[in-house]
Amino acid sequence: MSPDCLKPRGLREEKKAQTRSALSDAALLHVARDGYEATTVEAIARTAGVSVRTFHNYFPGKAAVLGHLATDLITEFHGLLCDQSDELSCADPLRGAWLAMLGRHDDDIAELSALVDAIETNSDLRRHLRDSHPEVGSRNVHEIARRLGVDPAVSVVPHVLVELSFTLAVTVIRIKDTDEFGGRTHQDLLREAFTALPMLVAAPTPTDPAPATAVAAAPTPTD
């Protein structure tokens, strides 16, 4: 009999949550340091202080542990998005939620960036997220659709807006590490990044003189 079985249910659940969190943190640490492909279940378990057998009691593989972490982060963002006032226009709730999200994770932004890179570059991790947590990514789409008063099963707009906001946030996370933008905060860069959205629909500003609309008629030859 496992010693955990002798503990009150609340303590067992708390210990399980702690172990799951330790495995998630260890996986993220290794992915940030070594890359997704080089990260192994054995390394994650060792860093978390558990056996490989214990690891598999919680997750079937490394894609699952990172998928669990990504799901938690997406759920956290959804909560921040829902906290935004209904008085705000559509882009403002997304901006406000991302500002709050990056503020919360300012100290572990490198690990967050590593998780994003892992998801974008590994098909097995994306497949795990899609197959195991299909409802997670749609929550934010449905929230934006509610604010717009549209049906997300019919309108592509809420899908596009959520994806655009994600792209803006990821760009900010990555560009912050460059020499050009390293001296600015994530929040400052994110506010500027969101100003790009109106530019997508802005009318082009002419820079060259308008071409002539008529050509002068050639003189008619005389006899």
ROKOL-428203 format. One line per 8 residues: number of its first residue (from 1); their letters; for each residue x, y, z of N, C-alpha, C, CB. Coordinates in steps of 0.02 Angstrom, whole numbers, plus 32768, in hexadecimal, padded with zeros to 4 digits. Each point is the difference from the previous one (the first is absolute). Glycine has a CB too. Layout:
NUM	a	X Y Z X Y Z X Y Z X Y Z  ...
This chain:
1	mspdclkp	802A 7FC4 8000 7FD6 803C 8000 802C 803E 8000 7FA4 7FC2 803E  804C 806E 7F97 8026 803E 7FFD 7FF4 802A 803E 7FF9 7FFE 7F83  803D 8022 8098 7FF7 802D 803A 7FCE 8037 7FF2 8075 7FE7 8021  7F84 802E 7FA0 7FD0 8035 7FEF 7FB9 7FEA 800E 804F 802A 7FA8  7FA4 7F95 8055 7FBB 7FE8 800B 7FEB 8008 8048 8010 7FAF 7FA3  8021 8057 808A 7FF1 8008 8047 7FF3 8048 8013 8046 7F9C 8016  7FC7 8092 7FBC 7FF6 8047 800E 7FB7 8013 7FF3 8078 8018 7FE2  7F70 801B 8041 7FBD 801A 7FF0 7FFD 8016 7FB7 7FF1 8026 8076
9	rglreekk	7FD4 7FD7 7F6D 7FF8 800D 7FB8 801C 8045 7FED 7F9A 7FB8 8000  8059 807B 8029 8019 8043 7FF1 804B 8003 7FFB 7F9D 802D 8038  8085 7FAF 7FF5 8049 8000 7FFF 801A 7FD9 7FC3 8002 8008 807D  7FDC 7FC2 7F71 8015 7FD9 7FC5 7FFA 802B 7FC1 7FDC 7F95 8038  7FEC 808E 7FC2 7FF5 8029 7FC6 8033 8039 7FFD 7F87 7FE3 8003  808A 8038 8037 8031 8036 8002 8044 7FE7 7FEB 7FC0 8037 805B  8053 7F8E 7FBC 8040 7FE3 7FED 8003 7FF0 7FB5 800C 7FD1 8073  7FBC 8017 7F72 7FFD 7FF3 7FB9 8009 8040 7FD8 7FB5 7F9E 8015
17	aqtrsals	802B 8097 8002 8006 8040 7FDE 8047 801A 8003 7F88 801A 801B  8099 7FDC 801E 8045 8016 8007 802E 7FD9 7FD2 7FE9 8020 8077  800C 7F9E 7F84 802A 7FD7 7FD4 7FF4 8013 7FB7 7FFD 7FA3 8053  7FC4 8068 7F9B 7FF1 8013 7FBB 8021 8044 7FF0 7F92 7FC1 8006  806B 806D 8029 8020 8041 7FF6 804B 7FFA 7FFB 7FA2 8036 803E  807C 7F9F 7FEB 8049 7FF7 7FFE 8015 7FE2 7FBD 8002 7FF0 807D  7FD7 7FE1 7F69 8010 7FE3 7FBF 7FF9 8033 7FC8 7FDA 7F90 802A  7FF2 809A 7FDA 7FF6 8034 7FCD 803A 8032 8002 7F84 7FF3 800A
25	daallhva	8090 8022 8032 8037 8030 8006 8041 7FE2 7FE6 7FC7 8034 8063  8045 7F8D 7FAE 803D 7FDF 7FE9 8002 7FF9 7FB4 8005 7FC2 806D  7FC1 802C 7F76 7FFD 7FFA 7FB7 800E 8042 7FDE 7FAD 7FA4 800D  8036 8091 800E 800A 8042 7FE2 8049 8016 8006 7F89 801D 801A  8095 7FD4 801F 8046 8011 800B 802C 7FDE 7FCD 7FEA 800E 807A  800B 7FB1 7F7A 802A 7FDB 7FD1 7FF3 8016 7FB8 8000 7F9F 804E  7FC2 806F 7FA0 7FF1 8016 7FBC 8020 8044 7FF3 7F93 7FC0 8002  806B 806D 8030 801F 8041 7FF8 804C 7FFB 7FFA 7FA2 8033 8040
33	rdgyeatt	807B 7F9E 7FE4 8049 7FFA 8000 801B 7FD3 7FC9 7FFC 8012 807A  7FE1 7FB6 7F7A 801B 7FCD 7FD2 7FDB 7FF9 7FBE 8025 7FC5 8064  7F9F 8059 7F98 7FD6 7FF7 7FC5 7FD2 7FC4 8008 8059 8033 7FBA  7F71 7FCE 8020 7FCC 7FCD 8008 801B 7FBB 7FED 7FA9 8056 7FE9  8078 7FA4 7FDF 8017 7FBF 7FE8 8031 7FDF 8031 7FEE 8027 7F8A  803E 8002 8095 8033 7FE5 802D 7FE5 7FF1 8046 8055 803F 7FBE  7F71 7FDA 8051 7FE3 7FF5 8043 7FE4 7FB9 8004 7FE5 807B 800B  802C 7F62 802B 7FE8 7FBB 8009 7FD5 7FFA 803E 8067 7FD5 7FC6
41	veaiarta	7F70 7FF7 803B 7FD7 7FF2 803B 802D 7FF4 803D 7FA5 7FD0 7FB6  8092 800D 803F 802E 7FF1 8037 801C 8040 801F 801E 7F94 7FC9  7FF4 809C 800D 801B 803F 801A 7FCB 8028 8026 8052 8003 7F9F  7F71 7FFD 8046 7FCA 8024 8022 7FF2 7FE1 8044 7FCD 801D 7F91  802F 7FA1 8072 7FF2 7FDE 8040 8038 800D 8032 7FBF 7FA8 7FC3  807F 8054 8026 8039 800A 802D 7FFF 8047 801D 8043 7FAD 7FBE  7FB1 8085 8018 7FFF 8045 8018 7FC5 800C 8030 8036 8025 7F95  7F91 7FB9 805F 7FC6 8007 802C 8007 7FD8 8040 7FBB 8013 7F9B
49	gvsvrtfh	8078 7FC2 8068 800B 7FD8 803D 7FD2 7FC4 8006 8026 8067 8035  7FC5 7F7E 7F92 7FD5 7FC5 8002 801C 7FCB 7FD0 7F9A 8047 801C  804A 7F7E 7FE8 8016 7FCA 7FD3 7FDC 8006 7FBD 8016 7FB5 8063  8006 8029 7F6B 7FE0 7FFE 7FBE 7FBB 7FE0 8006 8071 7FFA 7FC7  7F8A 7FD4 8064 7FBF 7FDF 800A 7FCD 8032 801B 803A 7F92 8015  7FDB 8097 801A 7FD2 8033 801B 7FED 8032 7FC9 8033 7FF3 8072  7FFE 8020 7F65 7FF1 802D 7FC8 7FC6 7FE4 7FD7 8077 8026 7FFC  7F8D 7F99 7FF3 7FCE 7FE1 7FD5 7FBD 7FF5 8024 805C 7FC9 7FC1
57	nyfpgkaa	7FA4 803D 8080 7FC1 8000 8024 7FD8 8040 7FF4 8034 7FB7 8058  7FF0 807D 7F93 7FE0 8041 7FF4 7FFA 8011 7FB7 802E 8025 806C  8005 7FCA 7F6D 8000 8012 7FB9 801B 7FC7 7FD6 800F 807A 801F  7FD6 7F7B 7FA5 8019 7FCB 7FD5 8043 8011 7FDE 7F8A 7FDF 7FED  8086 8061 800E 803F 8014 7FE0 800C 804A 8007 7FF4 7FA3 7FB0  8043 8075 8032 8012 8046 8008 7FCF 802F 7FDD 8077 7FDE 8009  7F6B 800B 7FC1 7FCE 802A 7FDE 7FC5 800D 802E 8023 7FD3 7F91  7FCA 7FFA 8096 7FC7 8007 802D 800E 8031 8038 7FDF 7F8B 7FE4
65	vlghlatd	805E 8072 8038 800F 802D 8038 8003 8049 7FE8 8040 7FA4 803A  7FDB 8068 7F8B 8002 8044 7FE5 7FBA 8015 7FE9 8078 7FF0 7FDD  7F62 7FE1 800A 7FBB 8010 7FEE 7FD7 8014 803C 8009 7FB1 7FA1  8003 802D 8097 7FDE 8012 803F 8011 8047 8014 8001 7F88 8024  8040 8089 7FD6 8016 8043 8013 7FE2 8035 7FD1 806B 7FD0 802E  7F96 8021 7F91 7FE2 802F 7FCF 7FB6 800A 800E 8055 7FDD 7FAB  7F89 7FED 8066 7FB8 8005 800F 7FF4 802C 803D 7FEF 7F8E 7FCF  803A 806B 8064 7FFA 802A 803B 8009 804A 7FEF 802A 7FA1 8047
73	litefhgl	8007 806D 7F8E 800E 8045 7FED 7FC7 801D 7FD6 807B 7FE8 8004  7F6B 7FF1 7FCE 7FC8 8017 7FD6 7FC2 800C 802C 802E 7FC0 7F9D  7FC8 8014 8093 7FC7 8009 802F 800A 803F 802A 7FEF 7F83 8003  804F 8089 8012 800F 803C 8026 7FF1 803E 7FD6 8058 7FC2 8042  7FBD 803E 7F7F 7FF3 8039 7FD4 7FB5 8009 7FF6 806E 7FEC 7FC6  7F6D 7FDD 8034 7FB8 8005 7FF7 7FE0 8024 803C 8001 7F96 7FBC  8016 805A 8080 7FE5 8022 803B 800E 804A 7FFE 8010 7F98 8040  802C 807B 7FAA 8012 8047 7FFC 7FD6 8023 7FCA 8075 7FE5 8026
81	lcdqsdel	7F7E 7FF8 7FA3 7FD7 801C 7FCB 7FB8 800C 8018 8048 7FC5 7FAA  7F9D 800B 8079 7FBC 8007 801A 7FFA 8037 8034 7FEE 7F87 7FE9  804A 8089 8038 8000 8035 8033 7FFC 8046 7FE1 8042 7FB5 804A  7FCB 8050 7F75 8000 8041 7FDF 7FB8 801A 7FFA 806A 7FE2 7FC1  7F8F 805F 8045 7FBE 801F 7FFD 7FDE 7FF5 7FBD 8027 8055 8052  7F97 7FA0 7FB0 7FD9 7FFB 7FC3 7FF9 8043 7FDD 7FC2 7FA0 8032  8052 8095 7FEF 7FFB 8042 7FE2 8038 800B 7FCD 7FCC 802B 8069  8067 7FAC 7F99 803A 8009 7FD4 7FF1 7FE7 7FB9 804C 7FF5 8063
89	scadplrg	7FD5 802B 7F6D 7FFA 7FE9 7FBB 8026 7FBE 7FF8 7FF4 8077 7FD6  8005 7F69 7FF2 8017 7FBB 7FF9 804A 7FF7 800C 7FA4 7FF0 7FB0  8086 803B 8034 8048 7FF7 8008 8017 800F 8047 800E 801C 7F88  7FCF 8010 809A 8017 8015 8043 7FFE 7FC8 8034 7FD7 8071 7FE4  7FF6 7F64 801E 8002 7FC9 8030 803B 7FD0 7FF3 7F84 8009 800A  808A 7FEA 7FB7 8039 7FD5 7FEF 8042 8021 8016 7FC0 7FD0 7F9F  8046 8070 8055 803D 8023 8015 8005 8000 804C 7FFB 8049 7F98  7FCF 7FC7 808B 8001 8001 8048 8012 7FBD 801E 7FAC 805A 7FFC
97	awlamlgr	8038 7F70 7FE7 800F 7FBD 8019 8049 7FED 7FF5 7F89 7FDF 7FEA  8092 8033 7FDC 8046 7FF1 7FF3 802F 802B 802B 7FE1 7FE0 7F8C  800C 805E 8081 8029 8029 802D 8003 7FE1 8045 7FE0 8067 7FBF  7FE7 7F82 8059 7FFE 7FE0 8042 8027 7FBE 8000 7F90 8035 8015  8069 7FA5 7FB4 8022 7FBF 7FFB 804C 8008 8001 7F9E 7FD4 7FBF  807B 805A 8018 8049 800B 7FFE 8019 801D 8041 7FF9 8010 7F85  7FDD 8019 809C 8014 801A 8041 8007 7FC9 8034 7FC6 806A 7FE3  800D 7F66 801B 8003 7FC8 8030 803E 7FD5 7FF5 7F84 8000 8005
105	hdddiael	8090 7FF9 7FBC 8036 7FD1 7FEF 8040 8024 7FEB 7FA9 7FAE 7FDD  805F 808F 803A 803B 8026 7FEC 8041 7FDF 8017 7FBB 8068 8007  8043 7F75 8032 803D 7FE1 801B 8011 7FBE 7FDE 7FE8 8036 806C  7FE7 7FAA 7F73 800E 7FC1 7FDE 7FEF 8004 7FB6 7FE9 7FC3 806B  8023 8077 7F78 7FEE 800B 7FBA 8029 7FD5 7FD1 7FDF 8074 801E  805F 7F7C 7FF5 802A 7FD5 7FD5 7FE3 7FBA 7FFA 8065 8043 8022  7F81 7FA3 8016 7FE1 7FBE 7FFF 7FBF 8002 7FD7 8033 7FE6 8070  7FA8 8051 7F97 7FC3 8007 7FD9 800F 8001 7FB5 7FCB 803E 8060
113	salvdaie	806A 7FE5 7F8E 8015 8003 7FBA 8015 7FBB 7FE7 8025 8077 8011  7FFD 7F63 801A 8015 7FBC 7FED 7FC5 7FD3 7FF4 8069 800F 8041  7F63 7FF9 7FE8 7FC3 7FD8 7FF7 7FDE 8010 7FBE 7FF2 7FFB 807D  800A 8045 7F73 7FE2 8015 7FC1 8027 7FE4 7FC5 7FD6 8069 8036  806C 7F9A 7FCE 802A 7FE5 7FCA 7FF5 7FB5 7FF8 8056 805A 8016  7FA5 7F83 8023 7FF7 7FB8 7FFD 7FBE 7FEF 7FDF 8044 7FF3 8068  7F87 8032 7FA8 7FBE 7FF3 7FE3 8001 800E 7FB5 7FCA 801C 806E  8057 801A 7F7E 7FFF 8014 7FBA 802B 7FD4 7FD4 7FEB 8073 8026
121	tnsdlrrh	8047 7F6C 7FF7 8030 7FDB 7FD7 7FFA 7FB4 8006 804C 8060 800D  7F85 7F87 801C 7FFA 7FB8 8009 7FB8 7FE9 7FF5 8060 8003 8052  7F98 7FD5 7F7A 7FBD 7FEA 7FED 7FE1 7FD3 8034 8022 800A 7F89  8006 7FCC 809A 7FE3 7FD3 8032 7FE3 8026 803B 8050 7FA8 7FDD  7FD0 808F 8035 7FE6 8029 8037 7FC1 8024 7FEB 8074 800F 802C  7F8A 800D 7F98 7FC4 8020 7FE6 7FC7 7FCD 7FFB 8046 8054 7FC0  7FCA 7F70 8029 7FCD 7FCC 7FF9 7FE4 7FED 8044 803A 7FD5 7F99  7FF2 8026 8099 7FE8 7FF0 8043 7FD1 8036 801B 806A 7FC1 8015
129	lrdshpev	7FA7 807D 7FE1 7FD5 8037 8016 7FBD 7FFE 7FDD 8065 8045 8017  7F9D 7FAF 7FA8 7FC2 7FFF 7FD9 7FD4 7FC5 8013 803C 8038 7FA2  7FE2 7F8D 8068 7FD9 7FC4 800D 7FEB 7FF9 8049 803D 7FCA 7FA2  7FEE 804C 808C 7FF2 7FF5 8047 7FDB 803A 8020 8066 7FBB 8005  7FA1 8081 7FE0 7FE0 803A 801E 7FDF 802A 7FC9 8056 8001 805E  7F7B 7FE3 7F7D 7FE2 8025 7FC7 7FD9 803D 8015 7FFB 7F95 7FC3  7FEB 806A 807B 7FD5 8037 8016 8028 803D 8018 7FAB 7FAC 801E  8094 804A 7FF3 8026 8036 8020 800A 803B 7FD1 803A 7FAB 8047
137	gsrnvhei	7FDE 8047 7F7C 800E 8037 7FD1 7FC1 8024 7FEA 8063 7FC1 7FDB  7F64 801D 8027 7FC3 8020 7FE8 7FE0 802F 8033 7FEE 7F9C 7FBB  8026 805F 8084 7FE1 802A 8033 800A 804A 7FF2 8013 7FA5 8053  8029 806E 7F99 800D 8046 7FF3 7FDC 8018 7FC2 8070 7FF4 8036  7F8A 7FE0 7F98 7FDA 8011 7FC4 7FB7 800D 8012 804F 7FBA 7FB9  7F95 801B 8071 7FBA 8008 8013 7FF6 8040 8029 7FF2 7F83 7FFF  803F 808F 802A 7FF9 803D 8027 8001 803E 7FD3 8038 7FC6 8061  7FF5 803B 7F6E 8002 8038 7FD2 7FC0 8001 7FD5 807F 7FFC 7FFE
145	arrlgvdp	7F69 7FCA 7FEE 7FC2 7FFD 7FD9 7FC6 801C 8029 802C 7F9B 7FC2  7FD2 8055 807E 7FCB 801B 802B 8002 804C 8001 8004 7F98 8047  8038 8084 7FBF 8007 8048 8002 7FEC 8021 7FBE 805B 7FF2 8054  7FB1 7FEB 7F76 7FEF 801B 7FBE 7FB7 7FF3 7FED 8077 7FEF 7FDE  7F6A 7FE2 8045 7FBC 7FED 7FEF 7FFB 7FD8 7FC0 7FDB 8066 8039  8057 7F6F 7FBB 8000 7FD7 7FC4 8005 7FB6 8013 8035 805D 7FBE  7FBB 7F78 8013 8004 7FB8 800A 8044 7FE7 7FE8 7F82 7FF4 7FF4  80A9 7FF1 8038 8042 7FEA 7FEB 7FFF 7FC4 7FD1 802B 802A 806B
153	avsvvphv	7F9B 7FB6 7F90 7FF9 7FC9 7FD0 7FF3 801A 7FBA 7FD6 7FB7 805B  801A 8089 7FA0 7FF0 801E 7FBF 8033 8036 7FED 7F87 7FE9 8014  808B 8040 801C 802E 8038 7FF2 8048 7FED 800F 7FA4 8051 801A  8088 7FBF 7FB9 8048 7FF3 8009 8021 8037 802A 8002 7FC3 7F93  7FDC 8075 8076 801E 803B 8020 801C 7FF1 8046 7FB1 8046 7FBE  8028 7F9C 8070 801C 7FF5 8043 803D 7FD2 7FFF 7F8F 8011 802E  8072 7FBF 7FA5 803A 7FD3 7FF9 803D 8028 7FEB 7FB5 7FA1 7FE1  8042 808B 7FEE 8038 8028 7FE7 801A 802F 8036 7FD0 7FF9 7F8D
161	lvelsftl	8003 8027 8097 8015 8030 8034 8027 7FDF 8037 7F9C 8044 7FE6  804E 7F81 8030 8025 7FDC 8034 8045 7FEC 7FE7 7F94 7FD6 8031  806F 8011 7F91 8041 7FEC 7FE4 802E 803C 7FF7 7FC8 7FA0 7FC6  801D 8098 8024 8028 803C 7FF7 801D 8018 8043 7FBA 8020 7F9E  801D 7FDF 8096 8018 8016 8041 8037 7FD2 801A 7F8F 8031 8019  8069 7F8E 7FDA 8034 7FD0 8014 8041 800E 7FDB 7FA8 7FAA 8018  8052 8063 7FA7 803C 800F 7FD8 8023 803F 8018 7FCA 7FC8 7F9E  800F 806B 8072 801D 803E 801A 8025 7FF3 8041 7FA5 8042 7FCA
169	avtvirik	803D 7F98 8064 8020 7FF2 8040 8040 7FD7 7FF8 7F8F 8004 8036  806F 7FCA 7F9F 803B 7FD7 7FF4 8038 8029 7FE0 7FB6 7F9B 7FF3  8038 8090 7FDF 8032 802C 7FE1 8022 802C 8034 7FBE 7FFF 7F95  801A 801C 8098 801B 802A 8035 802F 7FD8 802D 7F99 8048 7FFD  8053 7F7C 8016 8029 7FD6 802B 8044 7FF3 7FE0 7F99 7FCA 802F  8066 8029 7F90 803F 7FF0 7FDD 802B 803E 7FF3 7FC6 7F9F 7FCC  8019 8097 8021 8026 803C 7FED 801F 8022 803D 7FB4 800F 7F9F  8030 7FE3 809D 801B 801D 803D 8048 7FEB 800C 7F8C 8002 802F
177	dtdefggr	8088 7FC4 7FB7 8043 7FE6 800B 8033 801D 7FCF 7FCD 7F98 802A  801E 8090 7FA7 802E 801B 7FCE 8022 803F 801B 7FBA 7FD1 7FA4  807F 8040 803E 8025 803C 8016 7FD7 803F 7FF5 806B 7FC6 7FE6  7F6E 803C 7FE4 7FDB 803D 7FF0 7FCA 8010 8034 8017 7FEA 7F88  7FC9 7FE2 8093 7FC6 800C 802B 8009 7FE7 8047 7FBB 7FF7 7F9B  8081 7FF3 8076 800D 7FE4 8042 7FF7 8030 803A 804E 7FB5 7FC8  7FB6 808C 8029 7FFA 8031 8035 7FB9 8014 8010 806C 8029 7FDE  7F63 7FBB 7FFF 7FBA 8012 800B 7FDB 7FC7 8023 8002 8049 7F9A
185	thqdllre	7FC7 7FC6 8087 7FDA 7FCD 8024 7FD2 7FDB 7FD0 8006 8045 8069  7FE6 7F7F 7FAB 7FD0 7FDA 7FD8 7FBE 8026 7FF8 8036 7F96 8027  7FB5 808B 800F 7FC1 8024 7FFE 8002 803A 7FCF 7FEC 7FDF 8076  804C 8045 7F8A 8008 8038 7FD2 8000 7FE8 7FB8 8041 803F 8058  7FE4 7F8B 7F9B 8002 7FE5 7FBD 7FBC 7FE5 7FEA 8079 7FE4 8011  7F63 7FFE 801D 7FBF 7FE4 7FEF 7FCF 8037 7FEE 8016 7F9F 804B  7FEB 8098 7FDB 7FD3 8038 7FF1 800E 801A 7FBA 7FF9 801E 807A  8047 7FE8 7F75 8011 8018 7FBC 7FEC 7FCD 7FCB 805F 8043 8030
193	aftalpml	7FAA 7F7E 7FDF 7FF0 7FCC 7FD0 7FB6 8000 7FEE 805E 7FBB 802D  7F78 8052 8004 7FB7 8000 7FF2 7FEB 803B 7FD5 7FEF 7FC6 806D  803B 806E 7F8F 7FEF 8037 7FD4 8006 7FEC 7FB7 8027 8051 8057  7FF7 7F74 7F9C 8006 7FE8 7FBB 7FBD 7FE9 7FE4 8075 7FDE 8017  7F5C 8010 8014 7FC0 7FE5 7FE8 7FDA 8031 7FD4 7FFB 7FBC 8067  7FFD 8084 7FAC 7FDC 802E 7FD3 8023 800B 7FBE 7FD4 8038 8064  806E 7FBC 7F9A 8025 800A 7FC2 7FED 7FCC 7FCC 805D 8031 8042  7F87 7F97 7FD4 7FED 7FCC 7FD1 7FC7 8016 7FD3 8025 7FAB 8051
201	vaaptptd	7FB3 8084 7FC7 7FC6 8016 7FD9 8005 8049 7FEC 7FBB 7FAC 803C  807D 8074 7FD4 8008 8046 7FEF 8009 8008 7FB5 8032 8017 8071  7FB4 8020 7F74 8009 800F 7FB9 8048 8013 7FF4 7F88 8026 7FF4  8096 7FC3 7FD6 8046 8012 7FF2 8008 804B 7FF5 8011 7F8F 7FCD  8026 808A 804A 800F 8047 7FF7 802A 8008 7FC1 7FFB 8015 807D  7FEE 8012 7F52 8027 8008 7FC2 8041 8025 800E 7F96 8000 7FBC  80A0 7FE7 8026 8041 8020 800A 801B 801F 7FC0 8017 7FAD 805A  7FCD 803F 7F6E 8017 801B 7FBF 7FC8 802A 7FE1 804D 7F9D 7FEF
209	papatava	7FC6 8093 7FE8 7FCC 8027 7FDD 7FD3 7FD2 7FD8 804D 8063 7FFA  7F73 7FAF 8003 7FD1 7FD7 7FDA 8013 8001 7FB7 7FA5 8018 8053  8056 7FAE 7F8B 8011 7FFF 7FB9 7FCE 8029 7FD8 8032 7F8E 800E  7FE7 808B 7FBB 7FD4 8028 7FD5 7FC6 7FD5 7FE8 8061 8047 7FDB  7F64 7FD6 8023 7FC4 7FDA 7FEB 7FF1 8008 7FB7 7FD4 800E 8071  804F 801F 7F6F 7FF3 800A 7FB8 8041 8013 7FDF 7F89 8023 8014  807D 7FCB 7FAD 803C 8011 7FDA 7FEC 8036 7FCD 8032 7F8B 800E  7FF7 80A9 7FEF 7FF0 8036 7FD2 7FFE 7FE6 7FB8 8036 8053 804E
217	aaptptd	7F98 7FC4 7F8E 7FF9 7FE9 7FBB 8038 801B 7FD5 7F84 7FF9 800F  8094 7FDD 7FC4 8035 8016 7FD2 7FE3 8033 7FCF 803B 7F91 800B  7FEE 80A0 7FE1 7FE7 8032 7FD1 7FEB 7FDF 7FBD 804A 8058 8036  7F82 7FC1 7FAE 7FE7 7FE6 7FC0 8029 801C 7FC8 7F8C 7FF4 802E  8090 7FE2 7FA7 802A 8019 7FC8 7FD5 802B 7FD1 804C 7F9A 8007  7FD4 809A 7FDF 7FDD 802C 7FD0 801B 7FF5 7FBA 7FEC 8056 805B  7FEB 7FB9 7F74 8015 7FF8 7FBA 802E 8039 7FEC 7F95 7FC4 7FE5
